[in-house]
Amino acid sequence: MLSNNKLMLSNVAILLVGLTLLVKGSDLFVSSASAIAKKLGVSEFIIGLTLVAIGTSIPELASSIAASLSRSSGIVVGNVVGSNIANIALIVGCAAIISVVKTNSDMLKRDGYIMLFATTLFLLFAFDLQLSRSEAVILILFYVAYVFFLFEDKSKYKGKSYFVEFIGYFVKFKYVESMNNRIREGINGFNSDDKKETERERGSISKDLLILAVSGIAVIFGAKYFVNEAIFFAQLFQLPDTFVGVTLVAVGTSLPELMVTISAARKGYGNIAIGNVIGSNITNIFLVLGISAFVFPLEITGLSIMFTIPFMIMISVVLLWFINTHWEIRRIEGIALIVLYVIFLISLFRYGVAF
């Protein structure tokens, strides 16, 4: 019994070390990569397009790819769905309780509807109980289109439905043209003064390269050990991978967003957290699921189809409704989101193992 307890404690320790490496490594990786890109003369646009856009989703992406390589589809799907639910119910809920969160129409009409579309599309793809590589490619292309659509001139769509225009933007492959134009502008817009400044900065790049290498290794090993231990506990307690992904892995990888959101809400910047949550949820479905399913096609469980994905869609609708109420999310609505998250967890523990 004593040896079993020691073994259990060692597994818990490895799990926590893996999570710490994953979260802290992701943060340092984005910071150092951004610093290197600037010193090498990469435009702010391209940096924002690549590093900043997926920065908060790197823990989910790294852990999901590690789980996909281990062919643990339940961990991947549970991680994405659980993270999206936690982002809305837990993170936005905490932000609204700390301080009333101001919202605006763009959160609803553009990003909000795209988030709802992404969750619904995922459910449609999941009905055949798998996410194939062809479906993964579609998700990734939607992410590329979404990122470039964010940089389109808003005045072009004045008086029109942002969501309808986004679908047209995707179907007509306009993002390919936008990609070429933006990258060309980013390269040509880098003037001679910037180049001289870059030459002076290159001497200090070695430190950033070292941090990049170390943090990259930390992310890889952190994701590997974190996922391996999550699978271990799933097998030890005879729990479905999806169940563990929705709870342990999802909450673990959402901790950075939670800490940042609480800090932002205390300073009165809760509205920034809402934008980050919606963007992160879109990224999790389009990019994280897309890349993971492309690495290895994912199997979808009954628990996901019957409970967790529908709940994710429902909580997304609730968020959009709250955004539209007086264009702010009040404390009572924040409490409602937390209550919904508690109900979700209780229901998951009561019925999740049965699937």
N, C-alpha and C positions, 0 to 999 in steps of 0.2 A: 504493500500500500504506500509506504514511504517513498519507494523508488518511483512509483507511478505519479505521486504528487510532484516529485522533483522533475520528472519528465514533462509533466503538464506545465510547471512553472517555466521550464526552459523553452517550451514551445510558445508560451505567452510572451516571454522576453524576446524571442526571435521575431514574433509577430510585431511587437511594438518597435523594435529596432528597424525592421523592414519598413514599417509605416513612416517612421521618422526620416529614414534615408530617402524614401520616396517623396515625401512632402517637402522637406528642406532642400533636397537635391533638385527638385523641379523648380523651386523658387530661385536658387542660385544659377541654375542652367539658363533660365530665361533672362536673368539680369546680365550674366556674362556674355551670352550670345548677342544680346542687344548692344552691349558696349563694344564688342568686337565688330559687329556689323557697322556701327557708326564710324569707328576708327578706320575701317576699310573703305568707307565712302558709300555704303549702301544707303539709299534714300530712306527718310522717315516713313514714307508710304509703304515700302516693301517690308520694312521692319514690323510695322503695325499689322500688315497683311498676314505675315507668317508667324512671328514670335508672340506678339501681344495678343493676337486673336485667339490663339489656342493655349496661351499661358496658364489660365486657371483650370484648363481641362487636362493638363499634362499628367497629373496623378491618375485620373480616370483612364487616359489613353495608355499610359505605361502599364498599369495593372491589367487593363483589358487585353492588351497585346500579349502580355505574359500568360494570362489565362487562356487566350486563344491558342497560343503555341502549345500549352498543356492540354489542349482540346477540352477545356472546361467551359463549355458554352454557357452553362447556368451562371457561372461567376461573371462572365462578360455581360450577359443580358441583365442579370440582377444588379450589377454594378451601375450600369447606365440608367436603368429604370429607377432604382433606389436613390441614386444621386439626384436625378431630376425631381423626384418627390421630396427629398430632403432639402434641395435648393429652394423649393417653393414653400413648403409647409414649415420647415424648421428655420431656414435662414431668413426668408422674407418675414416670417412670423416674428422672429426675434427682433429684426430691424424695426418692425411696426410697433412692437411693444415698448421698445426703448424710446422711439421718437416717431411722430406721425410722418409718413413717407409721402412726399409729393410725387405725383405721376403726371404724364403728359400723353397726348394723343398718339405720338409716334410709338410709344411703348405698346399701345394696343393695336393700332391700325397697320403697322409694319411688322415689327419684331414679334409682337404677341400673336398675331394671326399666323405668322410663319412658324412659330413654336408649336401652335396647335396643329397646323398642317403636318409638321414633322412627326409629332406623336401619333397622329391618325394614320399617316403613311406607314409608320412602323407597325402599327396594329394590322393594317391590311397585308403588309408583307409577311407578318407572323402567322397568318391564318393557316398556312400550309405546314406549320410547325418547323419551319427552317428559314434561315436568312442566307440566300445563295450569293455567290460571287457577283452575278449579274445585278442583283438587287443592291449589293454593296457598292458597285460602281455608280449606280443611280444615286445612292445616298451621298457619296463623295462628290459627285458632280453638282448636286444640289448645294452642298456646302461651299464649293468654289463659287457657284453663282451667287449665293447669299452674301459672301464676303465682298465680292466686287459690286454687288447691288448696293451695299452700304455706302459705297463711295460715289454713287451716281448723284448727279445734281438733282436735289429735291424739287426744284422749281419745275422740272420737266413733268412731274407727276402731280402738280397742284390741281386739286379738284378731282383727282382720280383715286381709285382704290390702289393703295400700295401693294396689297397682296396680289390682286389681279395682274398688276404690272409686273410683279416679281415672277409669277408663273409664265407670263409672256416672255419675260427676259430669259427665263430658263429654256423654254420650249424653242425659242428662236435662236438659241446659242449666242445671245448678245454678249455674254460674259467672256467669250473667246476674244471678241474685238476689244472689249474693255481691258482684258488682261494684257493684250499686246500694247494698247495705247498707254496704259498706266505704267507698265514696266519701262517702256521707251521714254516716257516723260520723267520717270524716276532717275533713269540713267543720264538723260540729256540735261536734266535740271540740276545736276550736280556741278556747280560752277568752279572756276579756277581757284577762288578764295577758299572754297570748301576743300579743294584738293590740297592746297598748301597747308591748311589746318590739319588735314588727315595725315600728311607726311610727318608733321611734328608729333602726332599722337601715336603713330605706329610703334614708336620706341617702347611704349608702355603696354604693348599688347600681350607680351609674354605672360604677365600675371593673369590676365583675363583668359588666355588659352589654358593655363593650368587649372583655373577655377572651372572652366567649361569641361575639361577632361575629367576632373575629379567628380564634379556634380553629375555629369553624364553617367559615370560608373556607378555613382550612388543611386541614381534613378533606376538603372538596370538591375542592380542587385537588390535594391529596396523593393521593387515591384516583384522580382522573382521570389524573394523570401516571404514577402507579405502574402502573395497569392498561394504559395506552397503551404504556408501555415493555415490559411483560410480553408484550403482543401482538406488539410489534416483534421481540423476541428469539425468540418462538415462530415467527414467519414467517422470520426470518433463518436460524435453524437447522433450519427445516422440521419443527418439532415440533408435535404436536397441542396445541390450547388446554388440553385437560384435563390433559395432562402438565405443562405450565407452571403451571397452577392448583394442582395437587397438590404441586408442589415449591416453586417460587420464591414464588408468591403466598401459599400456605398457611403456609410457614415464616416468611415476612416478617411476616404479620399475627399470627402466634402468638408473636412475640418478646416482646411486653409480658408475656404470661402466663408465659413462661419465666423472665424476669428476676424477676418478683414471686414465683414459686414457689421459685426458688433462694434468694431472700432469706428467705422464710417458713420454708423447710426448715432453713436455718442457725439460725434463732431457735427452732426446735422446733415450728413451727406448720404442719407439712406436711399435717396433716389438713384444714386450711382450703383448701389447694391442691386436694385431691381433690374437695371439694364444689364449688369453683369450676370445675374441669375438667368434672365431670358436668353442672353447670348450663349451662356454656358450650356443651357439645356438644348439649344439648337445644335451647338457643337457636339455635344454628347451623342445625339442621335445621328446626325449627318456624318460627322467625321469619326468619332470613336467607334460607333457601331459599324460604320462603313469600312474602316481600315481593319478592324478585328475580324469581320466577316470575310473580307478579302484575303486575309492571312489564312483563315480556315473557316469554311461555312459553319454557321451557328445553328444549333438545335434549339427550338423554342419549346418550353414545357407548358403543361396545362396550367400551372400556377401563374405563369406570365400571361397567358391568353385570357384566363378566367378572372384574374384578380389584379395583379400588379400593373399591367399595362393599362387596363380600363381605369384603375385608380389614378394613374399618372395623367391620363386624359382629363378625368374629372377635376383633379386638383389644378390643372392648367386652366380649365374653364373658370373655376372659382377665382383664380388669380386675376384673370382678365376682367371678370365681373367686378372684383374689388378695385382694380385699377380705374375702372370707369365710374365708380361711385364717388362723385364730387372731386374726381381727379386727385385722389389721395387714398392711402391705405391707413386707416385709423387703428388705434390700439385694440379696440374690440374685434376688429377684423384680424389683427395679428394674433390675438388670443384664439380666435376661431381656427386659424391655420394650425396653430400648435395643437389644439384639441383634435383636429382632423388627423394630424400626424400620429398622435397617441392612439387614436382609434385604429389607424392603419397598422401600427405596430402590434397592438393587441390582437387584431383580426389575423394578422400574419402569423403570430405565435400560436393562435388557437387553431387555425385552419390550414396554415401553410404546409405543415408536415404531411397532411393528408393527401396532397396532390402527388 
